[in-house]
Every structure is written in structure tokens, then in C-alpha cells.
């Protein structure tokens, strides 16, 4: 072997290419780093690092379940075209299954896991960036589970089985039959996809989110010109309304537009002759919270032409 592990590491840092590709390049060039860089460039495998600064806000959400466990994963790309790419879809599907098996919500832990067919998930991701030609990233993972019962998946506007732009998981704890839980879970998941709850209960809402809403409510109350004690009541009323509308269990069920979700779950349990508890949920919407860069297409073309 005419190269060392340090040479492989150095080449990876220079090019952003995968470890196996770097090893092959060094083998082909007798360990010459610069020649290996040229080898990788000629193969189109040294482009990944340059692409890593570009905003990836498209892509796919994947969901996977196994009985009482489920996971949702968001994998981003730069354009919607990549979401239709078979290679990218296979990657998201495999990564989601690996996340389910790993049982960890840590992205770096997942990336270090083995990828089916060889190498790690991180190496496969780097290779995809180079071969597909766009920056891609594994953005987030969220898993849910119950001690007994079922986790029900739902994909809104799926582009392929369990792949799409809004993925939902509903964790139901109960000894009710699977058919009952699947039917209820799908209805709740469709509600979650449409209603966008921020937490399961009002108590679970993020404190920073509540404070932000409180500040907005105070500004509105102050504009009313009413006495201070009245303004405080207005603020508390606004916060209570916000919490009710953004906590899943207190939201009004979208399918009948009158019943709180908590009552829908309770009634389903009564109908099944047992108790059903909505323990948790996940709602991943593709690109949610990512600040998308506005690009100047003419400038991009000029930059590409300049190399």
C-alpha cells in the first residue's frame, strides 16, 4: 500500500469524497495526493465539498414503523427534482429503516451507522452529493414508541410508499385491536398534517413560543387603550386561546369541526370497550424552519461559466 490512513483523511478533507473512493484514487495514483485529487475530479467525485455550502431545503421526509415503534427522518436536497430521483429515494428509505433499527434521534450517530451494501451512511451521503450533483443532508430524526399499542404512520401526498413532504406518526397506547388503532391513528394523523399542532398538551408548548405570543398579545392590548387590569386579562385570554389552538389534544378535530381531539380519542376507546391514550406524535414538514436563499439565476450561470 503506497498510502497511509492520514493520506486518506487528507484526501477526504480536500475533496469531500467518500472514504472508499479516496482509497481507490490513492491506489490508482500510487499514493500521490494531487494526482488522486485529479482522479476524483475526473470521476466527478470531488464536487461534494464545494456543494456543501448551498442551501438544501427540498428533499423528502421518510417514515417507518414496527409495531409499537416508529421514526420520521428528513433528508434535504437543493431542488425538488432530486426528490424524484430513484437513487435519492432509495437512500432516504434505507436511512429511515436504519434510524428505526438504531433507535436514536441523533443525526451524527445515524450517519456513523453502516449503510446497506457497504460503508457508512455518511459516506453514502457524500457519494450521493457527488453523483447526483446537489448538496444533501440528513437534517433531523424523531422517534416515538409505546409500551403496548401501535404507532401509526401517515404520509401526506406521498411520492412513494412512506416518502413525501409531510410525514406524521401517531403513538397510541392501548390493548385495543390493531384495526381499531390503525383507523383512529390514520384519522388523527390526517388531522395533525392539516392542523399543525405544536405540542401534545398546553403544558408541553415551548416556553419561548409562549413568551413570544405573550409579547404580541401585550402590544395588542396596549393599543386598545383600556385600563391596565383589563389589558392583563386580555393578554391571558389571548395566551389561553393560543395554547388551546396549538395543543393537539385541545384542538378541534378537522373532520367534524366541533369536537376536541381528546374527546375523539376517549370516544374511540369507549366504542372499543377499553382505554386508548394518545401518548405522542411527530409531524415533519419538509424544509420547515429552513431559511431559503433567494438566488440570482443570471449570476449563478455566470459563476458556473467562469468555473
SULZI-V662418 format. One record per residue. N is the residue number from 1. RES is the residue in one letter. SS is DSSP state (~ for helix, > for strand, _ for the rest). NEAR is the number of other ideal C-beta (glycine too) atoms within 12 Angstrom. D_FIRST is the distance of its C-alpha to the first C-alpha in Angstrom with 2 decimals. Layout:
n: <N | N>
res: <RES | RES>
ss: <SS | SS>
near: <NEAR | NEAR>
d_first: <D_FIRST | D_FIRST>
//
This chain:
n: <1 | 2 | 3 | 4 | 5 | 6 | 7 | 8 | 9 | 10 | 11 | 12 | 13 | 14 | 15 | 16 | 17 | 18 | 19 | 20 | 21 | 22 | 23 | 24 | 25 | 26 | 27 | 28 | 29 | 30 | 31 | 32 | 33 | 34 | 35 | 36 | 37 | 38 | 39 | 40 | 41 | 42 | 43 | 44 | 45 | 46 | 47 | 48 | 49 | 50 | 51 | 52 | 53 | 54 | 55 | 56 | 57 | 58 | 59 | 60 | 61 | 62 | 63 | 64 | 65 | 66 | 67 | 68 | 69 | 70 | 71 | 72 | 73 | 74 | 75 | 76 | 77 | 78 | 79 | 80 | 81 | 82 | 83 | 84 | 85 | 86 | 87 | 88 | 89 | 90 | 91 | 92 | 93 | 94 | 95 | 96 | 97 | 98 | 99 | 100 | 101 | 102 | 103 | 104 | 105 | 106 | 107 | 108 | 109 | 110 | 111 | 112 | 113 | 114 | 115 | 116 | 117 | 118 | 119 | 120 | 121 | 122 | 123 | 124 | 125 | 126 | 127 | 128 | 129 | 130 | 131 | 132 | 133 | 134 | 135 | 136 | 137 | 138 | 139 | 140 | 141 | 142 | 143 | 144 | 145 | 146 | 147 | 148 | 149 | 150 | 151 | 152 | 153 | 154 | 155 | 156 | 157 | 158 | 159 | 160 | 161 | 162 | 163 | 164 | 165 | 166 | 167 | 168 | 169 | 170 | 171 | 172 | 173 | 174 | 175 | 176 | 177 | 178 | 179 | 180 | 181 | 182 | 183 | 184 | 185 | 186 | 187 | 188 | 189 | 190 | 191 | 192 | 193 | 194 | 195 | 196 | 197 | 198 | 199 | 200 | 201 | 202 | 203 | 204 | 205 | 206 | 207 | 208 | 209 | 210 | 211 | 212 | 213 | 214 | 215 | 216 | 217 | 218 | 219 | 220 | 221 | 222 | 223 | 224 | 225 | 226 | 227 | 228 | 229 | 230 | 231 | 232 | 233 | 234 | 235 | 236 | 237 | 238 | 239 | 240 | 241 | 242 | 243 | 244 | 245 | 246 | 247 | 248 | 249 | 250 | 251 | 252 | 253 | 254 | 255 | 256 | 257 | 258 | 259 | 260 | 261 | 262 | 263 | 264 | 265 | 266 | 267 | 268 | 269 | 270 | 271 | 272 | 273 | 274 | 275 | 276 | 277 | 278 | 279 | 280 | 281 | 282 | 283 | 284 | 285 | 286 | 287 | 288 | 289 | 290 | 291 | 292 | 293 | 294 | 295 | 296 | 297 | 298 | 299 | 300 | 301 | 302 | 303 | 304 | 305 | 306 | 307>
res: <X | X | X | X | X | X | X | X | X | X | X | X | X | X | X | X | X | X | X | X | X | X | X | X | X | X | X | X | X | X | X | X | X | X | X | X | X | X | X | X | X | X | X | X | X | X | X | X | X | X | X | X | X | X | X | X | X | X | X | X | X | X | X | X | X | X | X | X | X | X | X | X | X | X | X | X | X | X | X | X | X | X | X | X | X | X | X | X | X | X | X | X | X | X | X | X | X | X | X | X | X | X | X | X | X | X | X | X | X | X | X | X | X | X | X | X | X | X | X | X | X | X | X | X | X | X | X | X | X | X | X | X | X | X | X | X | X | X | X | X | X | X | X | X | X | X | X | X | X | X | X | X | X | X | X | X | X | X | X | X | X | X | X | X | X | X | X | X | X | X | X | X | X | X | X | X | X | X | X | X | X | X | X | X | X | X | X | X | X | X | X | X | X | X | X | X | X | X | X | X | X | X | X | X | X | X | X | X | X | X | X | X | X | X | X | X | X | X | X | X | X | X | X | X | X | X | X | X | X | X | X | X | X | X | X | X | X | X | X | X | X | X | X | X | X | X | X | X | X | X | X | X | X | X | X | X | X | X | X | X | X | X | X | X | X | X | X | X | X | X | X | X | X | X | X | X | X | X | X | X | X | X | X | X | X | X | X | X | X | X | X | X | X | X | X | X | X | X | X | X | X | X | X | X | X | X | X>
ss: <_ | _ | _ | _ | ~ | ~ | ~ | ~ | ~ | ~ | ~ | ~ | ~ | ~ | ~ | _ | _ | _ | ~ | ~ | ~ | ~ | ~ | ~ | ~ | ~ | ~ | ~ | _ | _ | _ | _ | ~ | ~ | ~ | ~ | ~ | ~ | ~ | ~ | ~ | ~ | _ | _ | _ | _ | _ | ~ | ~ | ~ | ~ | _ | _ | _ | _ | _ | _ | > | > | > | > | > | > | > | > | > | _ | _ | > | > | > | > | > | > | > | > | > | _ | _ | ~ | ~ | ~ | ~ | _ | _ | ~ | ~ | ~ | ~ | ~ | ~ | ~ | ~ | ~ | ~ | ~ | ~ | ~ | ~ | ~ | ~ | ~ | _ | _ | _ | _ | ~ | ~ | ~ | ~ | ~ | _ | _ | > | _ | _ | _ | _ | _ | > | ~ | ~ | ~ | ~ | ~ | ~ | ~ | ~ | ~ | ~ | ~ | ~ | _ | _ | _ | > | > | > | > | > | > | > | > | > | > | _ | _ | _ | > | > | > | > | > | > | > | > | _ | _ | _ | > | _ | _ | > | > | _ | > | > | > | > | > | > | > | > | _ | _ | _ | _ | ~ | ~ | ~ | ~ | ~ | ~ | ~ | ~ | ~ | ~ | ~ | ~ | ~ | ~ | ~ | ~ | ~ | ~ | _ | _ | _ | > | _ | _ | ~ | ~ | ~ | _ | _ | ~ | ~ | ~ | ~ | ~ | ~ | ~ | ~ | ~ | ~ | ~ | ~ | ~ | ~ | ~ | ~ | ~ | ~ | _ | _ | _ | ~ | ~ | ~ | ~ | ~ | ~ | ~ | ~ | ~ | ~ | ~ | ~ | ~ | ~ | ~ | ~ | ~ | ~ | ~ | > | ~ | ~ | ~ | _ | > | _ | _ | _ | _ | _ | _ | _ | > | ~ | ~ | ~ | ~ | ~ | ~ | ~ | ~ | ~ | ~ | ~ | ~ | _ | _ | _ | _ | > | > | > | > | > | > | > | > | > | _ | _ | _ | _ | _ | _ | _ | _ | _ | _ | _ | ~ | ~ | ~ | ~ | ~ | ~ | ~ | ~ | ~ | ~ | _>
near: <11 | 17 | 24 | 15 | 15 | 14 | 28 | 29 | 18 | 22 | 40 | 33 | 19 | 26 | 38 | 33 | 42 | 34 | 28 | 25 | 38 | 41 | 29 | 21 | 37 | 35 | 21 | 22 | 24 | 16 | 24 | 19 | 27 | 20 | 21 | 34 | 30 | 19 | 29 | 35 | 25 | 18 | 24 | 21 | 38 | 32 | 28 | 38 | 24 | 23 | 31 | 20 | 14 | 26 | 24 | 35 | 31 | 31 | 46 | 44 | 48 | 48 | 47 | 36 | 38 | 21 | 21 | 28 | 29 | 42 | 37 | 47 | 43 | 43 | 49 | 40 | 38 | 31 | 25 | 21 | 15 | 33 | 36 | 20 | 28 | 16 | 24 | 38 | 29 | 23 | 40 | 48 | 31 | 32 | 46 | 42 | 28 | 35 | 39 | 35 | 21 | 26 | 21 | 20 | 22 | 17 | 26 | 17 | 20 | 37 | 29 | 20 | 29 | 20 | 29 | 17 | 15 | 14 | 25 | 25 | 38 | 31 | 31 | 38 | 43 | 38 | 38 | 43 | 41 | 33 | 26 | 34 | 25 | 33 | 32 | 43 | 38 | 40 | 34 | 32 | 37 | 34 | 34 | 39 | 26 | 30 | 17 | 22 | 37 | 39 | 42 | 41 | 43 | 36 | 35 | 27 | 20 | 23 | 29 | 23 | 17 | 31 | 39 | 33 | 31 | 33 | 46 | 43 | 46 | 48 | 41 | 45 | 27 | 35 | 21 | 28 | 19 | 21 | 14 | 28 | 37 | 25 | 24 | 40 | 41 | 27 | 30 | 44 | 43 | 27 | 34 | 41 | 33 | 25 | 28 | 22 | 37 | 30 | 28 | 30 | 23 | 26 | 13 | 21 | 28 | 17 | 16 | 11 | 20 | 26 | 16 | 17 | 27 | 25 | 18 | 19 | 27 | 21 | 16 | 19 | 25 | 18 | 12 | 18 | 11 | 15 | 12 | 14 | 11 | 15 | 21 | 19 | 17 | 26 | 28 | 20 | 19 | 25 | 29 | 21 | 17 | 28 | 31 | 24 | 24 | 27 | 32 | 41 | 36 | 31 | 36 | 24 | 30 | 23 | 20 | 14 | 13 | 12 | 21 | 26 | 38 | 26 | 20 | 34 | 40 | 22 | 20 | 34 | 25 | 17 | 18 | 23 | 13 | 22 | 22 | 37 | 27 | 44 | 33 | 35 | 43 | 43 | 38 | 43 | 28 | 36 | 28 | 22 | 13 | 20 | 10 | 17 | 15 | 10 | 16 | 10 | 10 | 10 | 13 | 15 | 11 | 11 | 14 | 13 | 9 | 8 | 7>
d_first: <0.00 | 3.81 | 5.61 | 7.70 | 10.41 | 12.81 | 11.36 | 11.82 | 15.21 | 16.15 | 15.57 | 17.57 | 20.28 | 20.53 | 20.84 | 21.96 | 19.75 | 18.57 | 15.38 | 14.31 | 15.30 | 13.31 | 10.01 | 11.12 | 12.24 | 9.12 | 7.44 | 10.83 | 11.16 | 8.17 | 8.12 | 11.90 | 13.75 | 17.06 | 16.00 | 14.37 | 17.77 | 19.57 | 17.61 | 18.65 | 22.12 | 22.55 | 21.81 | 24.26 | 21.88 | 22.21 | 25.90 | 26.02 | 26.19 | 29.04 | 30.95 | 30.85 | 33.96 | 36.17 | 38.70 | 37.99 | 41.38 | 41.48 | 39.55 | 40.57 | 41.80 | 40.84 | 42.79 | 42.21 | 44.46 | 44.66 | 48.18 | 48.93 | 45.67 | 44.56 | 42.19 | 42.21 | 39.22 | 39.36 | 36.50 | 37.27 | 36.59 | 38.23 | 40.54 | 42.47 | 40.99 | 37.69 | 39.72 | 40.66 | 37.11 | 36.15 | 32.50 | 33.78 | 36.45 | 34.04 | 31.86 | 34.98 | 36.23 | 33.05 | 32.79 | 36.45 | 36.07 | 33.15 | 35.40 | 38.18 | 36.06 | 34.69 | 38.19 | 37.14 | 38.47 | 35.64 | 33.57 | 30.50 | 30.57 | 30.80 | 27.92 | 25.64 | 26.78 | 24.98 | 25.81 | 26.94 | 24.34 | 21.26 | 20.11 | 22.68 | 25.91 | 24.83 | 21.79 | 24.14 | 26.66 | 24.37 | 23.49 | 27.25 | 28.10 | 25.94 | 27.08 | 30.69 | 31.06 | 32.89 | 32.36 | 32.57 | 32.83 | 33.81 | 36.94 | 38.73 | 39.27 | 42.50 | 43.21 | 46.62 | 47.92 | 51.19 | 52.06 | 54.09 | 54.72 | 52.60 | 50.35 | 51.37 | 49.15 | 50.51 | 48.98 | 51.35 | 50.98 | 47.88 | 45.68 | 44.18 | 44.81 | 44.26 | 42.86 | 45.02 | 46.24 | 48.34 | 47.18 | 49.47 | 49.31 | 52.51 | 52.47 | 55.69 | 56.58 | 59.20 | 60.07 | 61.43 | 60.19 | 57.06 | 59.18 | 61.26 | 58.30 | 56.45 | 59.58 | 60.24 | 56.60 | 56.39 | 59.63 | 58.49 | 55.12 | 56.94 | 59.13 | 56.14 | 54.50 | 57.78 | 59.12 | 55.99 | 56.91 | 55.28 | 55.56 | 57.09 | 60.11 | 61.77 | 60.63 | 56.99 | 57.20 | 55.09 | 57.23 | 56.04 | 57.03 | 60.46 | 60.98 | 60.14 | 62.69 | 65.17 | 64.93 | 65.60 | 68.50 | 69.98 | 69.95 | 71.70 | 74.23 | 74.99 | 75.78 | 78.40 | 80.62 | 81.65 | 82.34 | 79.40 | 80.01 | 80.03 | 76.81 | 75.08 | 76.25 | 74.96 | 71.53 | 71.38 | 72.57 | 69.85 | 67.13 | 68.49 | 68.53 | 64.96 | 63.76 | 65.68 | 64.27 | 60.63 | 60.39 | 59.72 | 62.32 | 65.12 | 64.28 | 66.73 | 65.30 | 64.71 | 65.97 | 69.50 | 69.58 | 71.75 | 70.18 | 67.74 | 64.42 | 65.22 | 68.33 | 66.49 | 64.15 | 67.10 | 69.14 | 66.32 | 66.19 | 69.95 | 69.92 | 67.31 | 69.33 | 66.68 | 64.96 | 62.09 | 60.27 | 58.12 | 55.53 | 53.01 | 51.69 | 48.89 | 49.42 | 46.45 | 47.44 | 44.73 | 44.33 | 46.99 | 47.13 | 44.49 | 45.84 | 45.25 | 44.84 | 47.36 | 45.58 | 47.04 | 46.07 | 47.07 | 44.96 | 41.92 | 42.36 | 42.77 | 39.64 | 37.61 | 39.09 | 38.14 | 34.47>
//
